[in-house]
Amino acid sequence: MEALSVFLARGGPAIWVIAALSVATLALILWKLWRLIVLGAFAGQRAERAVALWQEGQREAAVAAVAGRVGLRARLVRTAIEARAALPEPKAREETTRIARRLLAEAREGIRALELIAVIAPLLGLLGTVLGMIEAFQALESSGAAADPADLAGGIWEALLTTAAGMAVAIPAAMAVTWFEAIADSARADMEDLATRLFLAGEGA
């Protein structure tokens, strides 16, 4: 704890902002992971089963397979089945597309914030380093011929702390963004495939 206090004190104001961003990053990652689990982004067996049943002509069984399911893919399949039963095919496709876009928006919720952190954290670190270097060279100028190289080196490494801290926050944030985007892209591809197979299976009503 004492080492952390020293680290924060030597890093200057920028390091405090970066520390706050690190807490926000961890909170966002955990919240997003929980949100994806709640949305059923990792489940798709029920939706696959429902489409297979629909293709076999077992419409009631297909509806029952996704009834009450909260997964992204199951909700999309349920919407498509209901739309096919109640609307002409062009309108059913439009309704299915509308719901798919809304579901994907839910799956991508929060990713923008992580992207922002991944961008600004290293910039804040660089800003802190530049300000620290300016301060170190100002001290060198004031001391004139009596300047101690050790003091200058100490000021420089303290200034570089913020760059290291910014990268330490940006790297996991960028990794999380890539992973969450991959999950959303996988869900989108699956939903497109499921909807296409369902609409190609013949008339639903």
C-alpha positions in Angstrom: 0.0 0.0 0.0 2.8 2.4 0.9 4.6 1.6 -2.5 1.3 2.4 -4.3 1.0 5.7 -2.5 4.6 6.6 -3.5 3.9 5.6 -7.0 0.8 7.8 -7.2 2.6 10.7 -5.6 5.5 10.6 -7.9 3.4 10.2 -11.0 1.6 13.5 -10.6 -2.0 14.4 -11.5 -2.0 12.3 -14.7 -1.3 9.1 -12.7 -4.4 9.7 -10.6 -6.5 10.0 -13.7 -5.0 6.8 -15.1 -5.6 5.0 -11.8 -9.3 6.0 -12.0 -9.4 4.7 -15.6 -7.9 1.4 -14.4 -10.7 1.0 -11.9 -13.3 1.9 -14.6 -11.7 -0.5 -17.0 -12.0 -3.4 -14.6 -15.5 -2.5 -13.7 -16.5 -2.3 -17.3 -15.0 -5.6 -18.2 -16.7 -7.4 -15.4 -20.0 -5.7 -16.1 -19.8 -6.5 -19.8 -18.9 -10.2 -19.1 -21.9 -10.4 -16.7 -24.1 -8.7 -19.3 -23.1 -11.1 -22.0 -23.9 -14.1 -19.8 -27.3 -12.6 -19.0 -28.0 -12.0 -22.7 -27.1 -15.6 -23.4 -24.4 -14.6 -25.9 -22.5 -17.9 -25.3 -25.6 -20.2 -25.8 -27.1 -21.2 -29.1 -28.2 -24.8 -28.9 -31.9 -24.0 -28.3 -32.0 -21.8 -31.4 -30.3 -24.4 -33.5 -32.7 -27.0 -32.3 -35.7 -24.7 -33.1 -34.6 -24.0 -36.6 -33.9 -27.7 -37.3 -37.4 -28.5 -36.1 -38.9 -25.8 -38.2 -37.1 -27.1 -41.3 -38.6 -30.6 -40.5 -42.1 -29.0 -40.4 -42.5 -29.4 -36.6 -43.6 -25.8 -36.1 -45.1 -26.2 -32.6 -42.0 -28.0 -31.4 -39.9 -25.2 -32.9 -41.8 -22.6 -31.0 -41.6 -24.6 -27.8 -37.9 -25.0 -28.1 -37.3 -21.2 -27.8 -40.3 -20.3 -25.7 -39.2 -18.2 -22.7 -35.5 -18.3 -23.7 -33.5 -15.1 -23.2 -30.5 -15.9 -25.4 -29.7 -13.6 -28.3 -30.1 -16.3 -30.9 -33.2 -17.8 -29.3 -34.9 -14.5 -29.1 -34.1 -13.8 -32.8 -35.4 -17.2 -33.9 -38.6 -16.7 -31.8 -39.1 -13.3 -33.4 -38.6 -14.7 -36.9 -41.1 -17.6 -36.2 -43.7 -15.2 -34.8 -43.2 -12.7 -37.7 -43.5 -15.5 -40.3 -46.7 -16.6 -38.8 -48.3 -13.1 -38.5 -46.8 -11.1 -41.4 -46.2 -11.4 -45.2 -42.6 -12.6 -45.8 -41.1 -9.2 -46.8 -42.5 -7.6 -43.6 -41.5 -10.6 -41.6 -37.9 -10.2 -42.8 -37.9 -6.5 -42.0 -39.2 -7.2 -38.5 -36.6 -9.9 -38.0 -33.8 -7.6 -39.2 -35.1 -4.8 -36.8 -35.0 -7.1 -33.8 -31.6 -8.5 -34.8 -30.1 -5.0 -34.9 -31.5 -4.2 -31.5 -30.1 -7.5 -30.0 -26.7 -6.8 -31.5 -26.8 -3.3 -30.0 -27.4 -4.8 -26.6 -24.5 -7.2 -27.2 -22.2 -4.3 -28.1 -23.3 -2.1 -25.2 -20.3 -0.8 -23.3 -17.7 -1.6 -25.9 -17.4 2.1 -27.0 -16.4 3.1 -23.4 -13.6 0.5 -23.4 -12.5 1.7 -26.8 -12.3 5.2 -25.5 -10.2 4.1 -22.4 -7.9 2.1 -24.7 -7.3 5.3 -26.7 -7.0 8.0 -24.0 -5.1 6.0 -21.4 -1.7 6.0 -23.3 -2.3 9.6 -24.4 -2.7 10.6 -20.7 0.4 8.7 -19.9 2.3 10.5 -22.6 1.0 13.8 -21.4 2.1 13.1 -17.9 5.5 12.1 -19.2 5.9 15.3 -21.2 4.8 17.4 -18.3 7.3 15.6 -16.1 10.1 16.1 -18.6 9.4 19.8 -18.8 9.5 20.0 -15.0 12.8 18.0 -14.9 14.5 20.2 -17.5 13.2 23.4 -15.8 14.9 22.2 -12.6 18.1 21.5 -14.6 18.0 25.0 -16.0 17.5 26.5 -12.6 20.4 24.6 -11.1 22.8 25.8 -13.8 26.4 24.4 -13.6 25.6 22.8 -10.2 23.1 20.4 -11.8 23.3 16.8 -10.5 22.8 14.2 -13.2 21.3 11.9 -10.7 18.5 14.4 -9.9 17.8 14.7 -13.6 17.7 11.0 -14.1 15.3 10.7 -11.1 13.0 13.3 -12.6 13.0 11.5 -16.0 12.1 8.0 -14.6 9.4 9.5 -12.5 8.0 11.2 -15.6 8.1 7.9 -17.5 5.9 6.2 -14.8 2.8 7.7 -16.4 3.6 6.3 -19.8 4.0 2.8 -18.4 0.8 3.2 -16.3 -1.2 4.4 -19.4 0.0 1.4 -21.4 -0.8 -1.0 -18.5 -4.4 0.2 -18.6 -4.8 0.5 -22.4 -3.5 -3.0 -23.2 -6.1 -5.0 -21.2 -8.8 -2.6 -22.4 -7.9 -3.1 -26.0 -7.8 -6.9 -25.5 -11.2 -6.8 -23.9 -12.6 -4.8 -26.8 -11.3 -7.3 -29.3 -12.8 -10.2 -27.4 -16.2 -8.6 -26.9 -16.3 -7.6 -30.5 -15.5 -11.1 -31.5 -18.4 -12.4 -29.4 -20.8 -9.9 -30.9 -19.6 -10.8 -34.4 -20.1 -14.5 -33.7 -23.6 -13.8 -32.5 -24.4 -11.7 -35.6 -23.1 -14.4 -38.0 -25.1 -17.1 -36.1 -28.3 -15.0 -36.1 -27.9 -14.3 -39.9 -27.5 -18.0 -40.5 -30.4 -19.0 -38.3 -32.8 -16.4 -39.8 -31.8 -17.3 -43.4 -32.3 -21.0 -42.8 -35.7 -20.4 -41.2 -37.0 -18.2 -44.0 -35.7 -20.6 -46.7 -37.6 -23.5 -45.0 -40.8 -22.7 -46.9 -43.9 -20.9 -45.9 -44.4 -20.6 -42.2 -48.1 -19.9 -42.0 
